[in-house]
Amino acid sequence: MSYTISVNRELCESNAKCVSLAPEVFELDDEELCVVLDPEGAKEKRILTAAKACPVDAITLIDE
């Protein structure tokens, strides 16, 4: 993968849109905040779609 995935947990509102679009990559933890399970768990396009779906822009993809 050519991206590093960063989640700003202070912005996360537990909407879980990322989880619904890429459950192999994202999940909500015990605090109901987004965490990255496997940054290579889905194709790049799907990860990008999941990141863009975050209504508060808590997910950032950093191009390596």
Predicted model as a PDB file, atoms N, CA, C, CB and O in Angstrom, pLDDT in the B-factor column:
MODEL        1                                                                  
ATOM      1  N   MET A   1       0.840  -1.176   0.000  1.00 52.00           N  
ATOM      2  CA  MET A   1       0.000   0.000   0.000  1.00 52.00           C  
ATOM      3  C   MET A   1       0.885   1.238   0.000  1.00 52.00           C  
ATOM      4  CB  MET A   1      -0.956  -0.002   1.213  1.00 52.00           C  
ATOM      5  O   MET A   1       1.947   1.250   0.622  1.00 52.00           O  
ATOM      6  N   SER A   2       0.455   2.255  -0.683  1.00 74.00           N  
ATOM      7  CA  SER A   2       1.260   3.465  -0.770  1.00 74.00           C  
ATOM      8  C   SER A   2       0.745   4.572   0.150  1.00 74.00           C  
ATOM      9  CB  SER A   2       1.291   3.960  -2.199  1.00 74.00           C  
ATOM     10  O   SER A   2       1.123   5.733  -0.006  1.00 74.00           O  
ATOM     11  N   TYR A   3      -0.113   4.221   1.102  1.00 82.00           N  
ATOM     12  CA  TYR A   3      -0.632   5.192   2.050  1.00 82.00           C  
ATOM     13  C   TYR A   3      -0.376   4.737   3.479  1.00 82.00           C  
ATOM     14  CB  TYR A   3      -2.125   5.417   1.822  1.00 82.00           C  
ATOM     15  O   TYR A   3      -0.374   3.543   3.778  1.00 82.00           O  
ATOM     16  N   THR A   4      -0.161   5.716   4.358  1.00 94.00           N  
ATOM     17  CA  THR A   4      -0.204   5.466   5.787  1.00 94.00           C  
ATOM     18  C   THR A   4      -1.544   6.003   6.257  1.00 94.00           C  
ATOM     19  CB  THR A   4       1.011   6.137   6.552  1.00 94.00           C  
ATOM     20  O   THR A   4      -1.922   7.119   5.900  1.00 94.00           O  
ATOM     21  N   ILE A   5      -2.269   5.223   7.054  1.00 97.00           N  
ATOM     22  CA  ILE A   5      -3.586   5.630   7.525  1.00 97.00           C  
ATOM     23  C   ILE A   5      -3.445   6.213   8.921  1.00 97.00           C  
ATOM     24  CB  ILE A   5      -4.582   4.437   7.517  1.00 97.00           C  
ATOM     25  O   ILE A   5      -2.874   5.588   9.815  1.00 97.00           O  
ATOM     26  N   SER A   6      -3.972   7.415   9.094  1.00 97.00           N  
ATOM     27  CA  SER A   6      -3.948   8.085  10.388  1.00 97.00           C  
ATOM     28  C   SER A   6      -5.385   8.404  10.798  1.00 97.00           C  
ATOM     29  CB  SER A   6      -3.077   9.381  10.337  1.00 97.00           C  
ATOM     30  O   SER A   6      -6.168   8.911   9.995  1.00 97.00           O  
ATOM     31  N   VAL A   7      -5.724   8.105  12.053  1.00 98.00           N  
ATOM     32  CA  VAL A   7      -7.058   8.402  12.567  1.00 98.00           C  
ATOM     33  C   VAL A   7      -6.926   9.396  13.712  1.00 98.00           C  
ATOM     34  CB  VAL A   7      -7.788   7.104  13.036  1.00 98.00           C  
ATOM     35  O   VAL A   7      -6.216   9.145  14.686  1.00 98.00           O  
ATOM     36  N   ASN A   8      -7.612  10.521  13.586  1.00 98.00           N  
ATOM     37  CA  ASN A   8      -7.653  11.503  14.659  1.00 98.00           C  
ATOM     38  C   ASN A   8      -8.811  11.119  15.576  1.00 98.00           C  
ATOM     39  CB  ASN A   8      -7.816  12.971  14.100  1.00 98.00           C  
ATOM     40  O   ASN A   8      -9.972  11.410  15.288  1.00 98.00           O  
ATOM     41  N   ARG A   9      -8.479  10.467  16.675  1.00 96.00           N  
ATOM     42  CA  ARG A   9      -9.500   9.946  17.578  1.00 96.00           C  
ATOM     43  C   ARG A   9     -10.246  11.064  18.312  1.00 96.00           C  
ATOM     44  CB  ARG A   9      -8.865   9.001  18.586  1.00 96.00           C  
ATOM     45  O   ARG A   9     -11.341  10.842  18.828  1.00 96.00           O  
ATOM     46  N   GLU A  10      -9.668  12.240  18.360  1.00 97.00           N  
ATOM     47  CA  GLU A  10     -10.365  13.374  18.981  1.00 97.00           C  
ATOM     48  C   GLU A  10     -11.498  13.875  18.084  1.00 97.00           C  
ATOM     49  CB  GLU A  10      -9.374  14.521  19.273  1.00 97.00           C  
ATOM     50  O   GLU A  10     -12.479  14.432  18.577  1.00 97.00           O  
ATOM     51  N   LEU A  11     -11.368  13.679  16.772  1.00 98.00           N  
ATOM     52  CA  LEU A  11     -12.417  14.075  15.838  1.00 98.00           C  
ATOM     53  C   LEU A  11     -13.482  12.998  15.642  1.00 98.00           C  
ATOM     54  CB  LEU A  11     -11.806  14.422  14.509  1.00 98.00           C  
ATOM     55  O   LEU A  11     -14.634  13.305  15.334  1.00 98.00           O  
ATOM     56  N   CYS A  12     -13.097  11.754  15.820  1.00 97.00           N  
ATOM     57  CA  CYS A  12     -13.993  10.631  15.549  1.00 97.00           C  
ATOM     58  C   CYS A  12     -15.281  10.755  16.360  1.00 97.00           C  
ATOM     59  CB  CYS A  12     -13.295   9.300  15.865  1.00 97.00           C  
ATOM     60  O   CYS A  12     -15.255  10.981  17.570  1.00 97.00           O  
ATOM     61  N   GLU A  13     -16.418  10.601  15.658  1.00 97.00           N  
ATOM     62  CA  GLU A  13     -17.732  10.659  16.303  1.00 97.00           C  
ATOM     63  C   GLU A  13     -18.446   9.308  16.265  1.00 97.00           C  
ATOM     64  CB  GLU A  13     -18.598  11.719  15.633  1.00 97.00           C  
ATOM     65  O   GLU A  13     -19.656   9.243  16.482  1.00 97.00           O  
ATOM     66  N   SER A  14     -17.726   8.261  15.999  1.00 97.00           N  
ATOM     67  CA  SER A  14     -18.254   6.890  16.021  1.00 97.00           C  
ATOM     68  C   SER A  14     -19.367   6.653  15.006  1.00 97.00           C  
ATOM     69  CB  SER A  14     -18.767   6.566  17.397  1.00 97.00           C  
ATOM     70  O   SER A  14     -20.268   5.851  15.250  1.00 97.00           O  
ATOM     71  N   ASN A  15     -19.311   7.337  13.880  1.00 96.00           N  
ATOM     72  CA  ASN A  15     -20.318   7.139  12.835  1.00 96.00           C  
ATOM     73  C   ASN A  15     -20.188   5.776  12.166  1.00 96.00           C  
ATOM     74  CB  ASN A  15     -20.209   8.235  11.787  1.00 96.00           C  
ATOM     75  O   ASN A  15     -21.169   5.227  11.665  1.00 96.00           O  
ATOM     76  N   ALA A  16     -18.985   5.238  12.161  1.00 97.00           N  
ATOM     77  CA  ALA A  16     -18.684   3.894  11.638  1.00 97.00           C  
ATOM     78  C   ALA A  16     -18.913   3.741  10.143  1.00 97.00           C  
ATOM     79  CB  ALA A  16     -19.514   2.882  12.356  1.00 97.00           C  
ATOM     80  O   ALA A  16     -19.049   2.616   9.661  1.00 97.00           O  
ATOM     81  N   LYS A  17     -18.959   4.823   9.406  1.00 98.00           N  
ATOM     82  CA  LYS A  17     -19.076   4.696   7.949  1.00 98.00           C  
ATOM     83  C   LYS A  17     -17.839   4.001   7.386  1.00 98.00           C  
ATOM     84  CB  LYS A  17     -19.263   6.090   7.288  1.00 98.00           C  
ATOM     85  O   LYS A  17     -17.937   3.216   6.443  1.00 98.00           O  
ATOM     86  N   CYS A  18     -16.684   4.290   7.962  1.00 98.00           N  
ATOM     87  CA  CYS A  18     -15.454   3.636   7.525  1.00 98.00           C  
ATOM     88  C   CYS A  18     -15.525   2.131   7.749  1.00 98.00           C  
ATOM     89  CB  CYS A  18     -14.246   4.221   8.262  1.00 98.00           C  
ATOM     90  O   CYS A  18     -15.091   1.341   6.910  1.00 98.00           O  
ATOM     91  N   VAL A  19     -16.079   1.749   8.891  1.00 98.00           N  
ATOM     92  CA  VAL A  19     -16.203   0.324   9.221  1.00 98.00           C  
ATOM     93  C   VAL A  19     -17.150  -0.371   8.246  1.00 98.00           C  
ATOM     94  CB  VAL A  19     -16.705   0.143  10.670  1.00 98.00           C  
ATOM     95  O   VAL A  19     -16.883  -1.492   7.812  1.00 98.00           O  
ATOM     96  N   SER A  20     -18.244   0.285   7.905  1.00 98.00           N  
ATOM     97  CA  SER A  20     -19.196  -0.346   6.987  1.00 98.00           C  
ATOM     98  C   SER A  20     -18.625  -0.485   5.578  1.00 98.00           C  
ATOM     99  CB  SER A  20     -20.489   0.459   6.939  1.00 98.00           C  
ATOM    100  O   SER A  20     -18.986  -1.413   4.854  1.00 98.00           O  
ATOM    101  N   LEU A  21     -17.734   0.429   5.183  1.00 98.00           N  
ATOM    102  CA  LEU A  21     -17.162   0.384   3.833  1.00 98.00           C  
ATOM    103  C   LEU A  21     -15.892  -0.460   3.740  1.00 98.00           C  
ATOM    104  CB  LEU A  21     -16.863   1.784   3.364  1.00 98.00           C  
ATOM    105  O   LEU A  21     -15.595  -1.020   2.685  1.00 98.00           O  
ATOM    106  N   ALA A  22     -15.148  -0.552   4.830  1.00 98.00           N  
ATOM    107  CA  ALA A  22     -13.903  -1.332   4.820  1.00 98.00           C  
ATOM    108  C   ALA A  22     -13.695  -2.005   6.182  1.00 98.00           C  
ATOM    109  CB  ALA A  22     -12.686  -0.421   4.473  1.00 98.00           C  
ATOM    110  O   ALA A  22     -12.790  -1.630   6.928  1.00 98.00           O  
ATOM    111  N   PRO A  23     -14.532  -2.999   6.506  1.00 98.00           N  
ATOM    112  CA  PRO A  23     -14.442  -3.639   7.826  1.00 98.00           C  
ATOM    113  C   PRO A  23     -13.158  -4.424   8.056  1.00 98.00           C  
ATOM    114  CB  PRO A  23     -15.603  -4.553   8.016  1.00 98.00           C  
ATOM    115  O   PRO A  23     -12.814  -4.728   9.198  1.00 98.00           O  
ATOM    116  N   GLU A  24     -12.454  -4.750   6.993  1.00 98.00           N  
ATOM    117  CA  GLU A  24     -11.180  -5.456   7.146  1.00 98.00           C  
ATOM    118  C   GLU A  24     -10.080  -4.492   7.596  1.00 98.00           C  
ATOM    119  CB  GLU A  24     -10.780  -6.142   5.823  1.00 98.00           C  
ATOM    120  O   GLU A  24      -9.038  -4.913   8.097  1.00 98.00           O  
ATOM    121  N   VAL A  25     -10.329  -3.191   7.408  1.00 97.00           N  
ATOM    122  CA  VAL A  25      -9.320  -2.165   7.689  1.00 97.00           C  
ATOM    123  C   VAL A  25      -9.628  -1.406   8.978  1.00 97.00           C  
ATOM    124  CB  VAL A  25      -9.226  -1.183   6.521  1.00 97.00           C  
ATOM    125  O   VAL A  25      -8.728  -1.133   9.773  1.00 97.00           O  
ATOM    126  N   PHE A  26     -10.901  -1.067   9.180  1.00 98.00           N  
ATOM    127  CA  PHE A  26     -11.300  -0.235  10.310  1.00 98.00           C  
ATOM    128  C   PHE A  26     -12.259  -0.970  11.238  1.00 98.00           C  
ATOM    129  CB  PHE A  26     -11.941   1.052   9.814  1.00 98.00           C  
ATOM    130  O   PHE A  26     -13.020  -1.837  10.805  1.00 98.00           O  
ATOM    131  N   GLU A  27     -12.213  -0.610  12.530  1.00 98.00           N  
ATOM    132  CA  GLU A  27     -13.208  -1.067  13.490  1.00 98.00           C  
ATOM    133  C   GLU A  27     -13.334  -0.021  14.584  1.00 98.00           C  
ATOM    134  CB  GLU A  27     -12.829  -2.456  14.083  1.00 98.00           C  
ATOM    135  O   GLU A  27     -12.489   0.865  14.711  1.00 98.00           O  
ATOM    136  N   LEU A  28     -14.392  -0.129  15.370  1.00 98.00           N  
ATOM    137  CA  LEU A  28     -14.542   0.725  16.535  1.00 98.00           C  
ATOM    138  C   LEU A  28     -14.048  -0.055  17.743  1.00 98.00           C  
ATOM    139  CB  LEU A  28     -16.026   1.189  16.721  1.00 98.00           C  
ATOM    140  O   LEU A  28     -14.372  -1.230  17.910  1.00 98.00           O  
ATOM    141  N   ASP A  29     -13.262   0.608  18.584  1.00 97.00           N  
ATOM    142  CA  ASP A  29     -12.708  -0.054  19.759  1.00 97.00           C  
ATOM    143  C   ASP A  29     -13.690   0.006  20.936  1.00 97.00           C  
ATOM    144  CB  ASP A  29     -11.367   0.589  20.150  1.00 97.00           C  
ATOM    145  O   ASP A  29     -14.857   0.356  20.759  1.00 97.00           O  
ATOM    146  N   ASP A  30     -13.216  -0.332  22.120  1.00 97.00           N  
ATOM    147  CA  ASP A  30     -14.061  -0.340  23.314  1.00 97.00           C  
ATOM    148  C   ASP A  30     -14.619   1.042  23.658  1.00 97.00           C  
ATOM    149  CB  ASP A  30     -13.278  -0.872  24.489  1.00 97.00           C  
ATOM    150  O   ASP A  30     -15.646   1.153  24.328  1.00 97.00           O  
ATOM    151  N   GLU A  31     -13.941   2.084  23.200  1.00 97.00           N  
ATOM    152  CA  GLU A  31     -14.402   3.453  23.429  1.00 97.00           C  
ATOM    153  C   GLU A  31     -15.300   3.939  22.292  1.00 97.00           C  
ATOM    154  CB  GLU A  31     -13.206   4.393  23.588  1.00 97.00           C  
ATOM    155  O   GLU A  31     -15.710   5.099  22.260  1.00 97.00           O  
ATOM    156  N   GLU A  32     -15.599   3.024  21.356  1.00 97.00           N  
ATOM    157  CA  GLU A  32     -16.406   3.338  20.173  1.00 97.00           C  
ATOM    158  C   GLU A  32     -15.732   4.362  19.263  1.00 97.00           C  
ATOM    159  CB  GLU A  32     -17.768   3.855  20.597  1.00 97.00           C  
ATOM    160  O   GLU A  32     -16.404   5.168  18.620  1.00 97.00           O  
ATOM    161  N   LEU A  33     -14.409   4.326  19.213  1.00 98.00           N  
ATOM    162  CA  LEU A  33     -13.634   5.196  18.340  1.00 98.00           C  
ATOM    163  C   LEU A  33     -12.915   4.343  17.299  1.00 98.00           C  
ATOM    164  CB  LEU A  33     -12.620   6.047  19.156  1.00 98.00           C  
ATOM    165  O   LEU A  33     -12.571   3.187  17.543  1.00 98.00           O  
ATOM    166  N   CYS A  34     -12.702   4.941  16.150  1.00 98.00           N  
ATOM    167  CA  CYS A  34     -12.092   4.235  15.026  1.00 98.00           C  
ATOM    168  C   CYS A  34     -10.636   3.873  15.299  1.00 98.00           C  
ATOM    169  CB  CYS A  34     -12.182   5.079  13.769  1.00 98.00           C  
ATOM    170  O   CYS A  34      -9.862   4.679  15.816  1.00 98.00           O  
ATOM    171  N   VAL A  35     -10.288   2.652  14.943  1.00 98.00           N  
ATOM    172  CA  VAL A  35      -8.898   2.198  14.952  1.00 98.00           C  
ATOM    173  C   VAL A  35      -8.635   1.455  13.642  1.00 98.00           C  
ATOM    174  CB  VAL A  35      -8.600   1.280  16.198  1.00 98.00           C  
ATOM    175  O   VAL A  35      -9.558   0.950  13.004  1.00 98.00           O  
ATOM    176  N   VAL A  36      -7.384   1.401  13.264  1.00 97.00           N  
ATOM    177  CA  VAL A  36      -6.984   0.686  12.055  1.00 97.00           C  
ATOM    178  C   VAL A  36      -6.614  -0.740  12.430  1.00 97.00           C  
ATOM    179  CB  VAL A  36      -5.798   1.398  11.344  1.00 97.00           C  
ATOM    180  O   VAL A  36      -5.711  -0.967  13.234  1.00 97.00           O  
ATOM    181  N   LEU A  37      -7.310  -1.683  11.849  1.00 97.00           N  
ATOM    182  CA  LEU A  37      -7.017  -3.103  12.074  1.00 97.00           C  
ATOM    183  C   LEU A  37      -5.866  -3.569  11.195  1.00 97.00           C  
ATOM    184  CB  LEU A  37      -8.262  -3.958  11.804  1.00 97.00           C  
ATOM    185  O   LEU A  37      -4.859  -4.091  11.674  1.00 97.00           O  
ATOM    186  N   ASP A  38      -6.044  -3.366   9.906  1.00 96.00           N  
ATOM    187  CA  ASP A  38      -5.067  -3.834   8.927  1.00 96.00           C  
ATOM    188  C   ASP A  38      -5.013  -2.827   7.777  1.00 96.00           C  
ATOM    189  CB  ASP A  38      -5.429  -5.267   8.406  1.00 96.00           C  
ATOM    190  O   ASP A  38      -5.924  -2.792   6.949  1.00 96.00           O  
ATOM    191  N   PRO A  39      -3.961  -2.012   7.714  1.00 94.00           N  
ATOM    192  CA  PRO A  39      -3.882  -0.992   6.677  1.00 94.00           C  
ATOM    193  C   PRO A  39      -3.813  -1.545   5.256  1.00 94.00           C  
ATOM    194  CB  PRO A  39      -2.696  -0.138   6.922  1.00 94.00           C  
ATOM    195  O   PRO A  39      -3.979  -0.802   4.288  1.00 94.00           O  
ATOM    196  N   GLU A  40      -3.571  -2.828   5.135  1.00 93.00           N  
ATOM    197  CA  GLU A  40      -3.523  -3.458   3.817  1.00 93.00           C  
ATOM    198  C   GLU A  40      -4.675  -4.452   3.639  1.00 93.00           C  
ATOM    199  CB  GLU A  40      -2.177  -4.168   3.616  1.00 93.00           C  
ATOM    200  O   GLU A  40      -4.604  -5.347   2.797  1.00 93.00           O  
ATOM    201  N   GLY A  41      -5.738  -4.287   4.438  1.00 95.00           N  
ATOM    202  CA  GLY A  41      -6.839  -5.237   4.443  1.00 95.00           C  
ATOM    203  C   GLY A  41      -7.811  -5.102   3.285  1.00 95.00           C  
ATOM    204  O   GLY A  41      -8.677  -5.958   3.102  1.00 95.00           O  
ATOM    205  N   ALA A  42      -7.682  -4.052   2.508  1.00 95.00           N  
ATOM    206  CA  ALA A  42      -8.573  -3.845   1.359  1.00 95.00           C  
ATOM    207  C   ALA A  42      -7.794  -3.125   0.266  1.00 95.00           C  
ATOM    208  CB  ALA A  42      -9.850  -3.028   1.765  1.00 95.00           C  
ATOM    209  O   ALA A  42      -6.684  -2.641   0.487  1.00 95.00           O  
ATOM    210  N   LYS A  43      -8.391  -3.065  -0.900  1.00 95.00           N  
ATOM    211  CA  LYS A  43      -7.754  -2.352  -2.008  1.00 95.00           C  
ATOM    212  C   LYS A  43      -7.728  -0.858  -1.706  1.00 95.00           C  
ATOM    213  CB  LYS A  43      -8.496  -2.625  -3.345  1.00 95.00           C  
ATOM    214  O   LYS A  43      -8.581  -0.337  -0.987  1.00 95.00           O  
ATOM    215  N   GLU A  44      -6.739  -0.187  -2.264  1.00 94.00           N  
ATOM    216  CA  GLU A  44      -6.551   1.242  -2.006  1.00 94.00           C  
ATOM    217  C   GLU A  44      -7.803   2.058  -2.293  1.00 94.00           C  
ATOM    218  CB  GLU A  44      -5.404   1.770  -2.836  1.00 94.00           C  
ATOM    219  O   GLU A  44      -8.144   2.961  -1.530  1.00 94.00           O  
ATOM    220  N   LYS A  45      -8.485   1.750  -3.376  1.00 95.00           N  
ATOM    221  CA  LYS A  45      -9.685   2.510  -3.747  1.00 95.00           C  
ATOM    222  C   LYS A  45     -10.760   2.404  -2.665  1.00 95.00           C  
ATOM    223  CB  LYS A  45     -10.243   2.010  -5.094  1.00 95.00           C  
ATOM    224  O   LYS A  45     -11.434   3.387  -2.354  1.00 95.00           O  
ATOM    225  N   ARG A  46     -10.914   1.228  -2.104  1.00 97.00           N  
ATOM    226  CA  ARG A  46     -11.913   1.017  -1.061  1.00 97.00           C  
ATOM    227  C   ARG A  46     -11.535   1.753   0.221  1.00 97.00           C  
ATOM    228  CB  ARG A  46     -12.080  -0.476  -0.781  1.00 97.00           C  
ATOM    229  O   ARG A  46     -12.401   2.307   0.898  1.00 97.00           O  
ATOM    230  N   ILE A  47     -10.252   1.761   0.555  1.00 96.00           N  
ATOM    231  CA  ILE A  47      -9.782   2.488   1.737  1.00 96.00           C  
ATOM    232  C   ILE A  47      -9.987   3.988   1.539  1.00 96.00           C  
ATOM    233  CB  ILE A  47      -8.287   2.178   2.018  1.00 96.00           C  
ATOM    234  O   ILE A  47     -10.410   4.689   2.458  1.00 96.00           O  
ATOM    235  N   LEU A  48      -9.690   4.469   0.350  1.00 96.00           N  
ATOM    236  CA  LEU A  48      -9.886   5.893   0.042  1.00 96.00           C  
ATOM    237  C   LEU A  48     -11.372   6.260   0.145  1.00 96.00           C  
ATOM    238  CB  LEU A  48      -9.345   6.224  -1.380  1.00 96.00           C  
ATOM    239  O   LEU A  48     -11.712   7.310   0.690  1.00 96.00           O  
ATOM    240  N   THR A  49     -12.241   5.417  -0.366  1.00 97.00           N  
ATOM    241  CA  THR A  49     -13.683   5.653  -0.279  1.00 97.00           C  
ATOM    242  C   THR A  49     -14.130   5.706   1.182  1.00 97.00           C  
ATOM    243  CB  THR A  49     -14.458   4.555  -1.037  1.00 97.00           C  
ATOM    244  O   THR A  49     -14.924   6.568   1.560  1.00 97.00           O  
ATOM    245  N   ALA A  50     -13.625   4.792   1.994  1.00 98.00           N  
ATOM    246  CA  ALA A  50     -13.981   4.762   3.417  1.00 98.00           C  
ATOM    247  C   ALA A  50     -13.491   6.023   4.129  1.00 98.00           C  
ATOM    248  CB  ALA A  50     -13.390   3.509   4.093  1.00 98.00           C  
ATOM    249  O   ALA A  50     -14.206   6.585   4.959  1.00 98.00           O  
ATOM    250  N   ALA A  51     -12.297   6.458   3.813  1.00 97.00           N  
ATOM    251  CA  ALA A  51     -11.748   7.669   4.437  1.00 97.00           C  
ATOM    252  C   ALA A  51     -12.561   8.896   4.037  1.00 97.00           C  
ATOM    253  CB  ALA A  51     -10.266   7.860   4.042  1.00 97.00           C  
ATOM    254  O   ALA A  51     -12.851   9.754   4.871  1.00 97.00           O  
ATOM    255  N   LYS A  52     -12.926   8.976   2.765  1.00 97.00           N  
ATOM    256  CA  LYS A  52     -13.719  10.115   2.277  1.00 97.00           C  
ATOM    257  C   LYS A  52     -15.128  10.117   2.873  1.00 97.00           C  
ATOM    258  CB  LYS A  52     -13.803  10.085   0.744  1.00 97.00           C  
ATOM    259  O   LYS A  52     -15.751  11.174   2.967  1.00 97.00           O  
ATOM    260  N   ALA A  53     -15.632   8.964   3.272  1.00 98.00           N  
ATOM    261  CA  ALA A  53     -16.982   8.866   3.821  1.00 98.00           C  
ATOM    262  C   ALA A  53     -17.080   9.390   5.247  1.00 98.00           C  
ATOM    263  CB  ALA A  53     -17.448   7.437   3.779  1.00 98.00           C  
ATOM    264  O   ALA A  53     -18.182   9.628   5.741  1.00 98.00           O  
ATOM    265  N   CYS A  54     -15.961   9.569   5.906  1.00 98.00           N  
ATOM    266  CA  CYS A  54     -15.984  10.063   7.288  1.00 98.00           C  
ATOM    267  C   CYS A  54     -16.551  11.486   7.310  1.00 98.00           C  
ATOM    268  CB  CYS A  54     -14.551  10.029   7.917  1.00 98.00           C  
ATOM    269  O   CYS A  54     -15.973  12.392   6.710  1.00 98.00           O  
ATOM    270  N   PRO A  55     -17.673  11.683   7.996  1.00 97.00           N  
ATOM    271  CA  PRO A  55     -18.311  13.002   7.976  1.00 97.00           C  
ATOM    272  C   PRO A  55     -17.552  14.090   8.724  1.00 97.00           C  
ATOM    273  CB  PRO A  55     -19.672  12.893   8.547  1.00 97.00           C  
ATOM    274  O   PRO A  55     -17.841  15.276   8.558  1.00 97.00           O  
ATOM    275  N   VAL A  56     -16.587  13.696   9.543  1.00 98.00           N  
ATOM    276  CA  VAL A  56     -15.815  14.702  10.303  1.00 98.00           C  
ATOM    277  C   VAL A  56     -14.344  14.721   9.884  1.00 98.00           C  
ATOM    278  CB  VAL A  56     -15.917  14.423  11.815  1.00 98.00           C  
ATOM    279  O   VAL A  56     -13.519  15.356  10.540  1.00 98.00           O  
ATOM    280  N   ASP A  57     -14.019  14.033   8.804  1.00 97.00           N  
ATOM    281  CA  ASP A  57     -12.642  13.971   8.285  1.00 97.00           C  
ATOM    282  C   ASP A  57     -11.625  13.535   9.338  1.00 97.00           C  
ATOM    283  CB  ASP A  57     -12.240  15.324   7.733  1.00 97.00           C  
ATOM    284  O   ASP A  57     -10.547  14.118   9.452  1.00 97.00           O  
ATOM    285  N   ALA A  58     -11.977  12.509  10.102  1.00 98.00           N  
ATOM    286  CA  ALA A  58     -11.077  12.010  11.135  1.00 98.00           C  
ATOM    287  C   ALA A  58     -10.008  11.080  10.563  1.00 98.00           C  
ATOM    288  CB  ALA A  58     -11.871  11.286  12.208  1.00 98.00           C  
ATOM    289  O   ALA A  58      -9.030  10.778  11.247  1.00 98.00           O  
ATOM    290  N   ILE A  59     -10.176  10.620   9.320  1.00 98.00           N  
ATOM    291  CA  ILE A  59      -9.231   9.690   8.715  1.00 98.00           C  
ATOM    292  C   ILE A  59      -8.417  10.426   7.668  1.00 98.00           C  
ATOM    293  CB  ILE A  59      -9.961   8.473   8.091  1.00 98.00           C  
ATOM    294  O   ILE A  59      -8.960  11.089   6.784  1.00 98.00           O  
ATOM    295  N   THR A  60      -7.112  10.297   7.785  1.00 97.00           N  
ATOM    296  CA  THR A  60      -6.202  10.904   6.834  1.00 97.00           C  
ATOM    297  C   THR A  60      -5.362   9.818   6.214  1.00 97.00           C  
ATOM    298  CB  THR A  60      -5.317  11.972   7.503  1.00 97.00           C  
ATOM    299  O   THR A  60      -4.847   8.943   6.911  1.00 97.00           O  
ATOM    300  N   LEU A  61      -5.223   9.871   4.898  1.00 96.00           N  
ATOM    301  CA  LEU A  61      -4.317   8.975   4.182  1.00 96.00           C  
ATOM    302  C   LEU A  61      -3.103   9.784   3.779  1.00 96.00           C  
ATOM    303  CB  LEU A  61      -5.008   8.323   2.933  1.00 96.00           C  
ATOM    304  O   LEU A  61      -3.223  10.791   3.081  1.00 96.00           O  
ATOM    305  N   ILE A  62      -1.946   9.350   4.211  1.00 93.00           N  
ATOM    306  CA  ILE A  62      -0.706  10.052   3.921  1.00 93.00           C  
ATOM    307  C   ILE A  62       0.019   9.286   2.835  1.00 93.00           C  
ATOM    308  CB  ILE A  62       0.181  10.203   5.193  1.00 93.00           C  
ATOM    309  O   ILE A  62       0.394   8.128   3.022  1.00 93.00           O  
ATOM    310  N   ASP A  63       0.214   9.934   1.701  1.00 86.00           N  
ATOM    311  CA  ASP A  63       0.873   9.321   0.552  1.00 86.00           C  
ATOM    312  C   ASP A  63       2.353   9.161   0.849  1.00 86.00           C  
ATOM    313  CB  ASP A  63       0.660  10.164  -0.728  1.00 86.00           C  
ATOM    314  O   ASP A  63       3.045  10.130   1.159  1.00 86.00           O  
ATOM    315  N   GLU A  64       2.828   7.932   0.752  1.00 76.00           N  
ATOM    316  CA  GLU A  64       4.245   7.671   0.977  1.00 76.00           C  
ATOM    317  C   GLU A  64       4.964   7.937  -0.296  1.00 76.00           C  
ATOM    318  CB  GLU A  64       4.502   6.233   1.463  1.00 76.00           C  
ATOM    319  O   GLU A  64       6.184   7.786  -0.359  1.00 76.00           O  
TER     320      GLU A  64                                                      
ENDMDL                                                                          
END                                                                             
